[in-house]
Amino acid sequence: MANKAKQTEDGRRTEEAAGWVARLQSRDATDQDRRDFRAWLARNPANAAAYEELQSLWGDLRAVPIGKDRLKKLRLSRRAIAGNILAFGLIAVLATTLYHLGFVDRLRADHYTSVGEVGHFTLADGTRVDLNTDSAIRIMYSPAERRIELLRGEAFFDVAKNPARPFVVEDNILSATALGTRYGVRRDDGGGSDVQVEEGRVEVTSARSQVALGAGDVARVNRDGALDIGTADVSSRVAWREGKLVFSDQPLREVLATLERYRHGRIVVLDEAAAERRVSGIFDLRDTDEALAVLESSLPVTIAHLTGMMVVVRSR
């Protein structure tokens, strides 16, 4: 358990350090950003070491000479060409990694959470927001409306009523408007989005549809850009707000995919028989290793931790 906690802390520190490298390299970095960075360094000596390592990597990549004049003259040697391709490749890999790990979204965000973290805060108008793991939002309030952009992950809103200023949550494929209600919006890794209403009414708009949802309704954007409507036990689906994950007769593959969102690394299922095992239960999202141990003891599966970042599940 201690090793797992250290791996989680090290992973989070690396994420934060990479985020600071990217933020301070940005032209938009502010004096407040620099003050926050100094405060972050002061919190733990290990933060400075992590930052120096990521900054050194970033500096090494940016310092690789490109040789524009020689490119124009088409006189680059094969070694120089290979070096430049490698440099571009490393920079591209780093940029892609930063994006997928959420660093770009966190730079743009007003509020965000890291992997395994759930956040709670109140906006200026009294609206309460809960952020699920690895999530980020940007706040764009104006006198006419209260607009939130969900950059990644999932957020739940307990909206303060103000009929004169509609409350709108949007991502890249839908928007959800409410005057006063409790509802969640989620973006998944596959590029899909859904809205789930716990209380009140929400108007959801996509590229090809517009619907009004009531309590217990769920809307998801399909491949055609239209909205598929269904019903669900929304309170169970948003139990993450209380630190719990609730499953009712769900395939093990879905349960493991959910657990994977709250930990660093991958969980891989090796066979279909294991993936289709049905699971019902309540788990503590703050201890995914314990959840995996419970699954192994209650199902005919073997769960092997190959490394700190890879878990393999198979039938036994």
N, C-alpha and C positions, 0 to 999 in steps of 0.2 A: 504493500500500500504506500509506503514511504517513497519507494522508487517511482511509482506511478505519479505521485504528487509532484516529485521533483521533475519528471519528464513534462508534466503539464505546465509547471511553472517555467521551465526552460523554454518550452514551445511558445508560451505567451510572451516571455521576455524577448525572444527572437522576433516575433511578430511586431511587438511594440518598437523594438529598435529599428527594424526595417521601415516601419511607418515614419519614425522620426527622421531617418535618413532621407526618405522621399519628400517629407514635408519641408524640411529645412533646405533642400535643394530647389524647392519651388520658388518662383518669383513672387508668389502670393504669400509667402511666409511673413507673419506679422511679429511685432514685438511681443505680443501676448503668447504667440507660439514659442518664441525663444524663452520666455519666462517659464512657461509650462514645461519646456524641455529641460531647463536647469533644475526644476523641481523634481522631474522624473529621475534625472541622474542622481540627485541627492537621496532619493528614497532607498537605494540599494547599490552598493559598490558593483554588483554584477551587472547592473544596467549599463554602466559606462563601458565595461568590457564587451558586452554584446553590441553596443553601438559602434565602438571602434572597429570591431570585426566586420560588421556590415558596411560601415563607411569605407573601410579599406578595400573591400570587394568592389563597391560602387566606384571608388576612385580608380582602381586598377582598370576596370572596364572602360571608363570614360577617357583614361589616359592613353589608350592604345592608339597610335597614330594611324590616320586613314590615308594620308598621302594624296590629296586632291590633284596636285599638279601632275604627279606621275600617272594618276588615273586618266587624266585628260590626254596625256601623251601615249597612253597604252604601253608603258614601259615597266609596269610592275612585274617583278619576278614572281614565279609560282609560289615562293615562300611568303612573300609579302601579301599576295592575294589570299593565300590560305590563312595567314594571320588576321587579315581584315575580315574575312568571312567568319573566322572563329570569334573575333571580337563582336561583330554584328550578331552572331548567333547567341553568344553569351548574354549580350544586352537584351536581345529579344526574349530569351528564356527568363531572365531576371524580371523583365517588364511583365511578361505573361504570368509568371509566378506571383508577383506582387498584386496583379489584378485579380487573379483567381483566389488568392488568400485574403482579399478584401482590403488591401492597403489603399488602393485608389479610391474606393468607396468611402473609406474612413477619413481620407484627406478631405473629401467633399462634405462629410457629414457634420451635423450639429450634435448628434448623439449616436453612439455605436456600442456594440458589445463584441467581445472576443469569443473564440470557440469555447463552449462550455459555460459561458457566462449568461445570466439573465439580468436585465437592467430594469429599473423602475424609476420614473421621474414624473414631475408635473409641469406642464407648459404654462406660459404666462396667463392664459385665459382660464386656467383651472382644469383643463383636460389632462387626465392621467394616461400615461403611456407605459406599456410594458414591452420591452424588446427581448425577443428570443435570442438564442445562441447565434453568433456570427451575423449580426444584423446591423443596419445603419439607416438613419433617416436624416432628411434635410428639411428644415422648417422655413416656410415662405409665407408668413402672415402679412396681410394688408388690411386696410380699413374695410374692404368689401368682402373678404373671405379669409378663411384659415386653411392654408394649403400645406400638405405634407408630401414630400417625395420619399417613397420607400426605395432606397438604393439597393438593398440586398436583404435577404432573410425574411423575418416575420415580425409584425408588430400588432399589438392589441390596443384599442383606443376606448377609453371611457370618456365620451365627449361631453364637455360642458355645454349646456344649452345656450344658444344665442341665435335665434331665427334670423337676425339681421346679418349674420356673418356665417354662411354655410361652412361646414367642415368637410374638406375634400382630401382624400388620400389617393395618390396616383403612383403608378410605376410606368414601365415602358409600354404596357399593353392594355391597361385598364385604369379607370378611376372610380372611386366609391365616395358618394356624397351623402352626408347625414346632417340633420339639425341637432339631434341629441340622442345618442344611442351608445351601445357597447358592441363593438365588432372588431374583427381581425382581418388583416390583409397579409398574404404570404406570397413570396417569390421563391420558386424552387430552383435547384441547380439545372434542371432541364429547360429552363426558360419559361415555364408556365407560371400562372398567377391564379389565386383564388381569394374569395371574400367569404367570411363566415360570420353570421350575425347571431349574437347571444341575446340581444334585447333591442327593441325599437325597429326602425325601418331604414334601409339604406338603398339608394339608387346607384346601380352599377352600370357603367358604360364601357363597352369595348369597341373595336373597330367596326363590328357588324351587328351589335346588339345593345339594347338598353332594357334593364329589368329593375323592378322594385323587390327587394328582399325583406322578409319579416324574420322574427325570432326563430331560430332553428334552421334557417335556409342557408345554403351554400351555393355559390356560383363559381364556376371555373371556366377560363377561356380555353376553347378547344383549338385544334390545328387550323381551322378555317377562320378563326378570329371571332366566332360567335360564343355565346355563353351557355354552358350546360348547367342546369339548375337541379339541385337535389336537397335533401334534408340530412341532418346529422345531429348527434349529441355534442353541441358546440362546447358546452362546459367541460366535457372530457377532453375534447381536442385542444383546448387552451389551458389544460391543467398545468402546463409548463410554467405558467405565471406563478404557481405555488410551489414550483420545484419538483413536480411530479410528471411522469409520463404514463398515460392510461391507455391500455390496449384491450380490445374486446374481440376475441376470435379473429385475429388478424394473422396473415401469413408471416412466418419468421423472417422472410426477406424484408418485409416492410418494417418490422420491429427493429431489425438490425440496421436498416437504412436510417431510421430515426435515431437510434443510439449513436450511429456514426457522426451525426451532426454535432454531438456534444463532446467529441473527443478528437484528438489529433491522430491522423493516420487513417487506414482503411480497414474495413471488415469485409472479408471475401467468403462467400458461400460456395462450396465446391460441387454440390450436387443438388438436383431439383427436389429430391425427396426431403432433404433438410430444409430447403427454401420454402416448401409448402406446408411445413408443420404449423399448426394453429396455436396461437398464443393469446392468453388473457391474463392480465395482471396489472399491477401498479408498481412502478419503479422510481427510484430517486435519481433524477437526471444528474445530480452532482457526483454520483458514483457509478459510472457505467461499467467498471470492472465487476462490481458486485452484481449488477444486472446480468452481465454475461455469465457469471458463476451460477446464478439462480436458473437461468435458461438451460445451462448444461446439466444441472442437477434434476431438472424437471422434464427434459425432453431427451429422446434418444439421439443426441448429437454430441460430438466432441468439439471443444473450442480450444484452439492452441494459440498462444501468444508467441508468434515467431520472433518479433522484435517489439520495441516500444511503439512502433508505428504500423504494425501489421498483425491482424488477427484473422485466423482461418477457421471456418466452421464447416463440418462435414458430418454425415450420418455415421452412427456407430452400430 
